[in-house]
Amino acid sequence: MVLAAATNGIRLELGWVDYLMIIVYFAVVIGIGFTARKQVRTSMDFFLSGRSMPAWITGLAFVSANLGATEILGMAANGAQIGMATLHYYLIGAVPAMVFLGLVMMPFYYGSKVRSVPEFMLRRFGKAPHLVNSIAFAVSNVLIAGINLYAMAIVIEAMLGWPEWLAILVSAAFVLAYITLGGLSSAIYNEVMQFFVIIAGLVPLTIVGLHRVGGWGGLTEAIKRTQGVQHLQTWTGTGIGDVTNPIGANWLAIVLGLGFVLSFGYWTTNFTEVQRAFSAKNMSAARRTPLIAAIPKLFIPFIVVVPGLIAAAVVGNQFASGELTYNDAIPKLIQMYLPTGVLGIAVTGLLASFMAGMAANVSSFNTVFTYDIWQRYIKPNMPDLHYLKTGRWVTVVGVVVGIGTAFLAAQAGNIMTYMQTLFSFFNAPLFGVFILGLLWKRMTTQGALWGYVLGIVTPTITWIAYLVDPSLFSTATAETMYGAIISFVTVLVVGVLVSLATKPKDVSELGGLVYGVGKIDMTAGAVATDTAWYRSPALLGTVALVLCVALYLPFL
């Protein structure tokens, strides 16, 4: 059975028990949507859950929103393609930035009472940078939503044999239903449930897969024979001038490109993630949201990257021949190893992850479009009910456009690389603008605008140059890191030069928006339990960073 599955395409043979689990799951998802709808009375309820969520809810939703297609299929694809170097995306490429968000950035965001990241751009720099940021965010989000939708369609296509277009439409319909009903509250409650469903689906796959290849020892021996020992290491082959690692980048590019620009750009300025913290009930809960999320984030590689390694060991020949793409690693292992019953849990976990990812994209898209574009520039000063209705209609538009971008994602052999390319275009320059604006009160509106625009243009040109001449970079993944560095440096240089030649805002307008200007109330909305030692943001951040270093050590 396993041998047959290992030599054929992907087709999941589900039993009635498996289908029952999936049906029950979807019924619960829609039920949560209807329940959350009863709590939606204002636009703030719909877009930010009325800022009423406790930290443990927002923390789990924060990490679950990230557990979309790029995390499950994409990181498993990276595990199969580049091996344990994928750990960089978690350890240096996620946790430090999540800690920075909780300890440094959230006080500015939450303390300023903005409703979105682009609105913070408006407060700090004015209308022109804000409008460009809002449009860029909307475009990037529908592109990323398409990735999650495409991944969900892969699983449905494998289960039922439906054509890709039908699987995409059905997937979109379910996400549209529960987001339109209950807004962000529906998304967050579902994301908390989906977190546990995802874990329940992927843990058995990892355990069974390791057992079939002879445990960790058998897996490492198989990888050494088929891929080489470097597939099991993280920093080997990253010396400057001596790059032999599968990423194709030296340690400086990995540290600066991935660990700093791409990572901090994604985790601190990407409203898709930050929105969960914005919905927290007070300042303490908002700061703890990414810090709580950082703990499970550290251990996700064991149920995502390890299956990718298993796939490289057992079906690496099919990746090499082109019969399978690296995106197929997880679905292929599910087909090969899981029996009826467990198969239903795993498939439900996959569907949950893709729905969580797409729902996060759609819920942040409708917030930014409604508040930062529609209300600000098209229909200002309308009754709140108007914006609530607009948000629901924009949700429909976002899903429909996501259907179109899903077909773009289908052209990518590795959706994680595709995602990183988008991040180098959109997140890298935004982080450059934000960090300069937060640390330097002399930064002007014109400096932010032109730095941001050229920060988008330069990585785009770099990517096009790589498509024309692939010899410019060792791999597409390396291109995204160098592209991000180029973008960030462009923002700094242009932002500083233009700011020095233009008039800055008066310091009186920058209170709570620039480091050292004004005072942020760190106890806003505090309750008695916030002072408990185990809820200290500094403690949570320190624990996350220590674990981050410890988990690197076995794979150096």
C-alpha positions as a printed Julia matrix, in Angstrom:
556×3 Matrix{Float64}:
   0.0    0.0     0.0
   2.73   2.46    1.0
   4.94   1.45   -1.93
   2.07   1.92   -4.33
   1.29   5.3    -2.89
   4.91   6.32   -3.08
   5.07   5.69   -6.8
   1.83   7.33   -7.91
   0.33  10.81   -7.89
  -1.64  12.16   -4.94
  -5.13  10.76   -4.37
  -6.46  10.56   -0.81
  -8.83   7.64   -0.24
 -11.05   8.86    2.6
 -13.54   6.67    4.42
 -16.91   7.7     5.78
 -15.37   8.41    9.2
 -12.92  10.84    7.6
 -15.66  12.66    5.71
 -17.77  12.84    8.87
 -14.91  14.57   10.72
 -14.51  17.1     7.92
 -18.26  17.77    7.75
 -18.46  18.26   11.53
 -15.49  20.63   11.41
 -17.04  22.79    8.69
 -20.36  22.82   10.54
 -18.61  24.08   13.67
 -16.79  26.76   11.64
 -20.04  28.1    10.2
 -21.7   27.8    13.63
 -18.99  29.98   15.15
 -19.65  32.5    12.39
 -23.35  32.68   13.27
 -22.58  32.92   16.98
 -20.03  35.7    16.46
 -22.53  37.58   14.29
 -24.69  38.21   17.37
 -21.8   40.18   18.93
 -21.29  42.41   15.89
 -23.13  45.69   16.4
 -20.55  48.24   15.27
 -17.74  48.45   12.74
 -15.25  48.2    15.63
 -16.87  44.88   16.62
 -16.58  43.61   13.05
 -13.02  44.76   12.32
 -11.31  44.63   15.74
 -13.6   42.5    17.94
 -14.39  45.6    19.99
 -10.85  45.44   21.46
 -12.12  42.93   24.01
 -10.05  39.74   23.57
  -7.88  38.24   26.35
  -4.18  37.64   25.64
  -4.32  33.83   25.47
  -7.03  34.03   22.78
  -5.21  36.65   20.72
  -1.88  34.85   21.22
  -3.17  31.56   19.82
  -4.98  33.39   17.03
  -1.74  35.26   16.27
   0.22  32.05   15.67
  -2.73  30.3    14.0
  -3.15  33.13   11.49
   0.44  32.41   10.46
  -0.25  28.67   10.12
  -1.57  29.01    6.61
  -0.38  27.56    3.33
   3.04  29.14    3.56
   3.62  27.58    6.94
   2.29  24.08    6.33
   2.85  23.37    2.65
   5.51  26.04    2.16
   7.76  25.18    5.1
   7.39  21.46    4.44
   8.36  22.22    0.84
  11.42  24.06    2.13
  12.19  21.16    4.45
  12.23  18.82    1.48
  14.16  21.22   -0.75
  16.72  22.84    1.57
  16.47  20.74    4.75
  17.14  22.01    8.27
  18.21  25.39    6.93
  14.44  25.99    7.02
  14.87  26.5    10.79
  16.18  29.96    9.95
  12.62  30.99    9.09
  11.55  30.19   12.67
  14.5   30.92   14.92
  16.28  33.92   13.43
  13.41  34.68   11.03
  10.43  34.88   13.4
  10.88  34.74   17.17
  13.24  37.73   17.66
  10.88  39.9    15.59
   7.85  38.67   17.55
   9.62  39.61   20.79
  10.5   43.04   19.34
   6.86  43.56   18.37
   5.62  42.75   21.87
   8.2   44.72   23.81
   8.85  47.7    21.53
   6.29  48.16   18.76
   2.97  47.3    20.41
   3.15  50.17   22.92
   3.27  52.6    19.96
   0.5   50.82   18.06
  -1.89  50.18   20.92
  -1.08  53.39   22.78
  -1.89  55.54   19.73
  -5.34  53.83   19.43
  -4.93  53.35   15.69
  -7.18  50.78   14.03
  -4.59  49.5    11.55
  -0.9   49.66   10.69
  -1.54  52.01    7.73
  -3.39  54.34   10.11
  -0.22  54.54   12.2
   1.56  55.57    8.99
  -1.07  58.32    8.6
  -0.53  59.61   12.14
   3.24  59.64   11.8
   3.74  60.8     8.21
   0.49  62.09    6.69
  -1.84  61.24    3.83
   0.45  60.49    0.86
   2.53  57.71    2.5
  -0.66  56.42    4.14
  -2.51  56.06    0.83
   0.41  54.31   -0.87
   0.78  51.96    2.1
  -2.96  51.17    2.17
  -3.04  50.33   -1.54
   0.18  48.28   -1.35
  -1.15  46.35    1.65
  -4.45  45.61   -0.11
  -2.64  44.32   -3.2
  -0.2   42.15   -1.24
  -2.95  40.69    0.92
  -5.13  39.48   -1.91
  -2.04  37.94   -3.53
  -1.21  36.11   -0.3
  -4.86  35.1     0.21
  -4.62  33.38   -3.17
  -1.73  31.26   -1.9
  -3.82  29.9     0.98
  -6.79  29.34   -1.29
  -4.68  27.44   -3.81
  -3.23  25.25   -1.05
  -6.71  24.44    0.24
  -7.74  23.54   -3.31
  -4.79  21.1    -3.58
  -6.14  19.09   -0.66
  -9.75  19.11   -1.89
  -8.58  18.12   -5.36
  -6.6   15.23   -3.86
  -9.56  14.12   -1.73
 -12.33  14.27   -4.27
 -10.6   14.41   -7.62
 -12.33  17.71   -8.41
 -10.78  19.99  -11.01
  -8.61  22.74   -9.56
 -11.01  25.57  -10.42
 -13.94  23.91   -8.63
 -11.86  23.13   -5.55
 -10.76  26.78   -5.38
 -14.35  28.06   -5.63
 -15.66  25.72   -2.92
 -12.76  26.6    -0.61
 -13.43  30.3    -1.08
 -17.13  29.9    -0.31
 -16.52  28.51    3.19
 -14.02  31.22    4.15
 -16.34  33.89    2.79
 -19.26  32.57    4.81
 -17.78  32.74    8.29
 -15.8   35.98    7.82
 -18.82  37.81    6.37
 -20.98  36.58    9.24
 -18.82  37.33   12.25
 -15.92  39.5    11.12
 -12.67  39.38   13.09
 -14.27  37.72   16.13
 -15.35  34.83   13.94
 -11.86  34.62   12.44
 -10.16  34.71   15.86
 -12.41  32.13   17.54
 -12.01  29.84   14.55
  -8.25  30.39   14.55
  -8.01  29.26   18.18
  -9.95  26.09   17.34
  -7.94  25.65   14.14
  -4.67  25.84   16.06
  -5.53  22.69   17.99
  -6.97  20.97   14.91
  -3.76  21.69   12.96
  -1.59  20.29   15.76
  -3.82  17.21   16.05
  -3.51  16.63   12.31
   0.25  17.07   11.9
   1.58  15.39   15.05
   0.35  11.9    14.01
   1.8   12.41   10.53
   5.21  13.27   11.98
   5.18  10.35   14.42
   4.06   7.78   11.84
   6.43   9.15    9.23
   9.42   8.95   11.58
   8.44   5.41   12.55
   8.29   4.32    8.89
  11.78   5.63    8.14
  13.35   4.11   11.24
  13.13   7.02   13.68
  15.33  10.1    13.72
  18.44   7.98   13.21
  16.96   6.27   10.15
  15.83   9.61    8.74
  19.23  11.26    9.14
  20.98   8.3     7.51
  18.54   8.38    4.59
  19.0   12.13    4.17
  22.8   11.8     4.23
  22.61   9.19    1.46
  20.13  11.05   -0.76
  20.67  14.74    0.0
  23.97  14.99    1.84
  24.83  15.85    5.45
  24.43  19.57    4.76
  20.68  18.98    4.48
  20.71  18.42    8.25
  22.64  21.56    9.19
  21.75  25.22    9.46
  24.87  27.4     9.27
  27.33  25.14    7.44
  28.37  26.48    4.05
  27.32  30.08    4.75
  30.78  31.65    4.81
  31.27  34.82    2.78
  32.93  33.77   -0.48
  32.31  30.08    0.28
  28.55  29.61   -0.08
  27.61  25.94   -0.41
  24.41  25.82    1.64
  21.12  24.99   -0.15
  19.68  28.49    0.45
  22.48  29.93   -1.67
  23.16  32.89    0.64
  26.0   33.7     3.04
  25.49  34.25    6.76
  25.35  38.03    6.38
  22.52  37.83    3.85
  20.66  35.34    6.06
  21.07  37.49    9.19
  20.29  40.84    7.55
  17.97  39.76    4.73
  15.9   37.11    6.51
  16.62  37.61   10.2
  16.27  41.38   10.18
  14.53  42.94    7.16
  12.1   40.22    6.02
  11.4   38.92    9.52
  10.93  42.25   11.28
   9.07  43.61    8.25
   6.58  40.73    8.37
   6.04  40.36   12.1
   6.0   44.04   13.07
   4.35  45.85   10.15
   2.14  43.2     8.53
  -1.37  44.05    9.71
  -2.55  40.52    8.94
  -0.63  39.4    12.02
  -0.66  42.57   14.1
  -4.46  42.87   13.85
  -4.83  40.06   16.4
  -2.89  42.09   18.96
  -4.95  45.19   18.1
  -8.06  43.28   19.22
  -6.66  42.63   22.73
  -8.55  44.06   25.69
  -5.75  46.24   27.1
  -2.11  47.26   26.68
  -0.74  44.33   28.68
  -2.72  41.79   26.63
  -1.68  43.46   23.38
   2.02  43.27   24.31
   1.75  39.66   25.46
  -0.05  38.53   22.29
   3.04  38.0    20.06
   5.09  36.83   23.06
   2.61  34.07   23.88
   2.52  33.15   20.17
   6.33  32.91   20.05
   6.41  29.85   22.34
   4.39  27.46   20.11
   6.04  29.04   17.05
   9.37  27.64   18.25
   8.09  24.07   18.09
   6.13  24.19   14.82
   9.23  23.05   12.82
   8.97  19.6    14.4
   5.59  19.0    12.74
   6.29  20.86    9.49
   9.99  20.78    8.6
  10.54  17.2     9.77
   7.77  15.86    7.47
   9.49  17.75    4.66
  12.71  15.89    5.44
  10.82  12.59    5.49
   9.36  13.39    2.08
  12.85  14.18    0.75
  14.05  10.8     2.01
  11.21   8.65    0.65
   9.98  10.42   -2.52
  12.95  12.59   -3.38
  13.15  10.91   -6.79
   9.67  12.21   -7.64
  10.7   15.75   -6.72
  13.78  15.39   -8.92
  11.78  14.04  -11.87
   9.12  16.73  -11.62
   6.33  14.23  -10.97
   5.72  16.0    -7.67
   6.44  19.59   -6.67
   7.87  20.36   -3.25
   4.45  21.78   -2.33
   3.13  18.2    -2.47
   5.33  16.94    0.4
   2.7   16.99    3.16
  -0.28  15.71    1.07
   1.92  12.92   -0.3
   2.95  11.74    3.17
  -0.67  11.87    4.32
  -1.61   9.65    1.39
   1.22   7.21    2.05
   1.12   6.8     5.81
  -2.22   7.62    7.45
  -5.11   5.17    7.81
  -8.83   5.97    7.86
  -9.78   8.0    10.94
  -6.35   9.5    11.4
  -6.47  10.52    7.74
  -9.61  12.55    8.45
  -7.89  14.38   11.31
  -4.87  15.21    9.15
  -6.94  16.43    6.21
  -9.09  18.52    8.56
  -5.91  19.98   10.03
  -4.68  20.96    6.58
  -7.99  22.54    5.63
  -8.03  24.36    8.97
  -4.57  25.79    8.37
  -5.43  27.13    4.94
  -8.71  28.6     6.14
  -6.91  30.28    9.06
  -4.35  31.8     6.74
  -6.83  33.04    4.18
  -9.26  34.31    6.82
  -6.42  36.32    8.38
  -5.64  37.89    5.0
  -9.27  38.67    4.22
 -10.13  40.09    7.65
  -7.12  42.44    7.56
  -7.85  43.37    3.93
 -11.42  44.4     4.69
 -10.28  46.46    7.7
  -7.62  48.39    5.8
  -9.79  48.94    2.72
 -12.8   50.1     4.73
 -11.05  52.29    7.31
  -7.95  53.47    5.45
  -9.25  53.84    1.9
 -13.07  53.97    1.86
 -13.68  55.96    5.04
 -10.6   58.17    4.72
 -10.69  59.1     1.03
 -13.96  58.02   -0.6
 -16.88  58.16    1.86
 -15.87  60.04    5.03
 -18.25  61.03    7.83
 -20.84  58.34    7.12
 -22.85  56.55    9.86
 -21.04  53.62   11.47
 -23.57  51.18    9.98
 -22.41  52.22    6.52
 -18.85  51.09    7.29
 -20.07  47.84    8.81
 -21.99  47.04    5.61
 -19.06  48.16    3.48
 -16.76  45.81    5.41
 -19.0   42.85    4.62
 -19.12  43.72    0.92
 -15.38  44.29    0.8
 -14.94  40.83    2.31
 -16.77  39.41   -0.7
 -14.57  41.42   -3.06
 -11.42  40.26   -1.27
 -12.38  36.6    -1.59
 -13.33  36.98   -5.26
 -10.01  38.64   -6.09
  -8.28  35.94   -4.0
  -9.8   33.35   -6.32
  -8.01  35.02   -9.21
  -4.68  35.24   -7.38
  -4.97  31.55   -6.41
  -4.35  30.71  -10.05
  -1.19  32.85   -9.93
   0.0   30.91   -6.87
  -0.6   27.67   -8.77
   2.26  28.61  -11.09
   4.82  28.62   -8.24
   6.82  25.44   -7.66
   7.55  26.5    -4.05
   4.88  28.76   -2.56
   7.18  29.78    0.31
   9.64  31.34   -2.14
   6.74  33.06   -3.89
   5.61  34.44   -0.53
   9.1   35.65    0.38
   9.26  37.47   -2.95
   6.08  39.34   -2.1
   7.48  40.19    1.35
  10.63  41.66   -0.23
   8.39  43.9    -2.36
   5.95  45.09    0.3
   7.08  44.38    3.87
  10.79  45.17    3.62
  10.36  48.83    2.55
   7.54  49.41    5.04
   9.75  48.22    7.9
  12.49  50.58    6.72
  10.08  53.52    6.82
   8.68  52.53   10.22
  11.99  51.96   11.97
  13.42  55.23   10.64
  10.26  57.12   11.56
  10.12  55.63   15.06
  13.74  56.37   15.89
  14.27  59.69   14.09
  11.91  62.59   14.69
  13.46  64.49   11.75
  11.94  61.99    9.25
   9.49  63.87    7.02
   6.38  63.02    5.02
   8.28  63.36    1.73
  11.14  61.22    3.02
   8.71  58.48    4.02
   6.82  58.65    0.71
   9.77  58.52   -1.65
  11.72  56.09    0.49
   8.73  53.75    0.55
   7.95  53.99   -3.17
  11.56  53.46   -4.25
  11.84  50.73   -1.61
   9.14  48.85   -3.53
  10.64  49.6    -6.96
  14.21  48.42   -6.25
  13.43  44.83   -5.1
  10.99  44.53   -8.0
  13.77  45.47  -10.42
  16.1   43.02   -8.65
  13.56  40.21   -9.04
  12.99  40.98  -12.73
  16.76  41.02  -13.3
  16.99  37.58  -11.65
  14.24  36.23  -13.92
  16.15  37.5   -16.94
  19.52  36.25  -15.68
  19.24  33.5   -13.0
  23.03  33.48  -12.58
  22.75  36.72  -10.56
  21.78  34.73   -7.44
  22.35  31.12   -6.47
  18.67  30.44   -5.76
  15.3   32.18   -5.86
  15.29  32.1    -2.05
  18.63  33.93   -1.92
  17.24  36.54   -4.32
  14.46  37.4    -1.87
  17.0   38.01    0.91
  19.27  40.21   -1.17
  16.21  41.97   -2.63
  14.99  42.75    0.9
  18.37  44.18    1.9
  18.45  46.34   -1.24
  14.94  47.58   -0.46
  15.77  48.43    3.17
  18.99  50.27    2.28
  17.12  52.21   -0.43
  14.54  53.37    2.13
  17.22  54.48    4.58
  19.28  56.38    2.02
  16.35  58.03    0.21
  14.43  58.65    3.45
  17.36  60.41    5.11
  18.38  62.49    2.08
  14.85  63.65    1.25
  14.05  64.33    4.93
  17.11  66.51    5.31
  15.95  68.56    2.33
  12.32  68.95    3.49
  10.49  70.34    6.5
   9.68  67.92    9.36
   6.58  67.91   11.53
   6.63  69.93   14.71
   7.72  67.81   17.69
   4.39  68.57   19.4
   2.67  66.43   16.74
   4.85  63.37   17.38
   3.91  62.45   20.96
   3.59  58.66   21.3
   4.66  58.17   17.66
   8.44  58.55   17.96
  10.75  56.98   20.51
  11.49  59.43   23.31
   8.8   61.93   22.34
   5.86  62.01   24.73
   4.89  59.26   27.13
   2.98  56.03   26.46
   0.7   54.7    29.2
   1.96  51.13   29.63
  -0.8   50.33   32.15
  -3.76  51.39   29.98
  -6.81  49.3    30.82
  -4.82  47.14   33.26
  -6.52  44.63   35.55
  -5.14  43.19   38.79
  -3.95  39.91   37.24
  -1.73  41.73   34.72
   0.88  42.24   37.44
   1.43  38.48   37.98
   5.12  37.62   37.45
   4.41  34.98   34.81
   2.58  37.57   32.71
   5.54  39.9    32.51
   6.24  40.74   28.84
   9.98  41.0    29.6
   9.99  37.48   31.1
   8.01  35.98   28.22
  10.31  37.63   25.69
  13.46  36.42   27.48
  12.18  32.83   27.64
  11.37  32.87   23.93
  14.84  34.16   22.98
  16.64  31.63   25.21
  14.65  28.76   23.7
  15.39  30.16   20.26
  19.15  29.86   20.84
  18.83  26.42   22.48
  16.92  24.95   19.54
  19.62  26.07   17.1
  22.43  24.23   18.9
  21.7   20.63   17.76
  21.66  21.66   14.09
  24.67  23.97   13.8
